[in-house]
Amino acid sequence: MSRRTRLAEFPGGLLEFEDYYDQSDSPGVHLEQPPPCPRARDYTKEDMMRWKPACLGYLRIDISGSEILRDQSRIRALADRLGYDFADFVLYDPRFGRPPLARLKAQATRLAAEAVIVPGAEHFAGGRVPESLVRQLDVITVNPEETYARYAIPRDTDAPPATAGES
């Protein structure tokens, strides 16, 4: 039995094609990755998989008005500066009468977003960041630059405190 091997390299590893001459109807193909380096410092920046948390942009069309493009660019710039992978914009237009945060929450769940960036708190009802949104996502405002972290919300105070060792 004789075989011929052809190699093709790509950034994530090595693809090896093996053709067996006596089995010409079924060439073998398998993916081979290089063994991991013994020390983490042997990896180059290109070898490491980079992951950034996803974020969304949210704004109300009636509040941004003619400055909508400026607000969008400021949101994208802040997302880039904070190290987020910008995924999508959710634009809310009150003329359509839909619930303002329903689409934002659904989109955040679908994209597994970690944060939402808005031009300012005035883009929410009453000029306040909704607590229900902060329970799901970090909310970051551009002006003034503030972060409403979901882990900073106090626990439900109605529940009794848990103690170790109790059944």
Summary of the structure (lengths in Angstrom):
residues: 167
radius of gyration: 25.3
end to end distance: 67.9
largest distance: 77.8
contacts: 385
relative contact order: 0.12
helix: 32%
strand: 28%
